[in-house]
Amino acid sequence: MGLHDLKPAAGSVRPRRRVGRGDGSGRGTYSTRGSKGQKQRTSIKPFFEGGQLPLVKRLPYMRGFNNKWRVEYVPVNVSRLDIFDADSEVGPAELASAGIITKPGEKIKILGDGEISTSLQVSAHGFSKAARTKIEAAGGSVVVIE
């Protein structure tokens, strides 16, 4: 059996109803549309509401959207890390206790604005290239928190 052998079930396909082909056909004159009125003369758009302001125009505009997979980072510049002692470990808890971030559970990204003079072991969720090079140039190290 192939695709060329397939046929619809017997009696399931009927011939198309041909309207407006004279009174002798039984579907002449008004051709099932009735007499007078908008629906007899022309077709109406599917969501036409009779001149009332359409639903689409009554709703507020959709302005943008919220990406539910977006990961929010708290930005911290390299220059803010200069307050810590040399060779100390700096992580989310230390940044929160110093008042640089508000909550220790937030995801942190270290950005490269400013300069750093002390060597630190910095732990954060993300680093920019500039921040990574500045911290390592000062003799520190970078640890990415997963």
C-alpha positions in Angstrom: 0.0 0.0 0.0 1.4 3.4 -1.0 0.3 7.0 -0.7 -1.3 6.8 -4.1 -3.6 4.1 -2.9 -5.1 6.2 -0.1 -8.7 7.3 -0.6 -11.3 9.0 1.8 -14.0 6.7 3.3 -17.0 6.1 1.1 -19.7 8.8 1.6 -17.4 11.2 3.6 -16.7 13.5 0.7 -19.6 15.5 -0.7 -19.6 17.8 -3.7 -19.3 21.5 -3.1 -22.6 23.4 -2.7 -22.9 25.8 -5.6 -25.0 28.8 -4.6 -26.3 31.6 -6.8 -26.7 29.6 -10.0 -30.4 30.5 -10.7 -33.8 29.8 -9.0 -34.0 26.4 -10.6 -31.1 25.1 -8.5 -33.0 25.8 -5.3 -30.2 28.1 -4.1 -30.7 31.1 -6.3 -32.1 34.6 -5.5 -30.7 35.3 -2.0 -28.2 32.4 -2.1 -28.6 31.5 1.6 -27.7 35.0 2.7 -31.2 36.3 3.5 -32.6 39.6 2.4 -31.0 43.0 3.2 -28.4 43.9 5.8 -24.7 44.0 6.1 -24.2 40.2 6.1 -26.2 39.9 2.8 -24.2 42.5 0.9 -20.6 41.8 1.9 -18.4 39.7 4.3 -17.5 41.0 7.7 -14.0 40.7 9.3 -13.8 38.0 11.9 -13.4 40.3 14.9 -15.6 43.2 13.7 -17.7 44.5 16.6 -20.3 46.5 14.8 -18.5 49.9 15.0 -17.7 49.5 18.7 -14.0 50.1 19.5 -12.4 46.7 18.9 -11.0 44.6 21.8 -7.5 44.8 20.3 -7.6 48.6 20.5 -9.1 48.7 24.0 -6.3 46.7 25.6 -3.1 48.4 26.8 0.0 48.2 24.7 2.4 45.4 25.5 5.7 47.3 26.4 8.6 44.8 26.5 8.6 41.6 28.4 10.3 40.0 31.5 12.8 37.3 30.8 12.3 34.7 33.5 15.7 33.1 32.9 17.6 36.4 33.3 20.4 36.2 35.9 20.8 39.5 37.9 24.3 40.4 39.0 25.3 43.2 41.5 28.1 45.1 39.9 31.2 45.9 42.0 34.1 47.9 40.6 37.7 46.9 41.2 38.4 50.3 42.8 36.0 49.4 45.7 38.1 46.4 46.7 41.1 48.7 47.7 39.6 49.0 51.3 40.6 45.3 52.1 44.0 44.4 53.6 46.7 42.9 51.4 46.6 39.1 50.8 43.1 38.7 52.3 40.2 36.7 50.9 37.3 38.7 49.5 34.0 37.0 48.9 30.3 37.8 49.1 30.2 37.7 52.9 33.2 40.1 53.2 31.7 42.5 50.6 28.4 42.5 52.6 30.1 43.2 55.9 32.0 46.1 54.3 28.7 47.5 53.0 29.6 47.2 49.4 26.7 44.9 48.7 23.4 44.7 50.6 22.8 41.0 50.8 25.5 38.2 51.0 23.3 35.9 48.9 23.3 38.1 45.8 25.3 37.2 42.7 28.3 39.5 42.2 30.2 40.5 39.1 33.5 42.4 39.5 33.9 45.1 36.8 37.2 46.7 35.8 36.5 50.4 36.5 39.3 52.0 38.6 42.6 50.7 39.9 43.6 48.2 42.6 47.0 48.3 44.4 46.7 45.4 46.9 46.9 41.7 46.1 43.6 40.0 47.0 42.0 36.6 46.5 38.7 37.7 45.1 35.7 35.2 44.9 32.7 36.3 42.8 30.1 34.8 40.4 31.5 36.7 37.4 34.5 38.9 36.3 35.0 41.2 33.4 38.2 40.7 31.4 39.5 44.1 32.5 38.8 43.3 36.2 40.5 39.9 35.9 43.7 41.4 34.4 43.9 44.2 37.0 43.5 41.9 40.0 46.1 39.4 38.6 48.4 42.3 37.7 48.3 43.5 41.3 49.4 40.0 42.4 46.0 38.7 43.4 44.0 35.7 42.2 40.5 35.2 40.9 38.0 32.5 41.9 34.7 32.1 40.1 31.8 30.8 42.3 29.6 28.4 40.4 
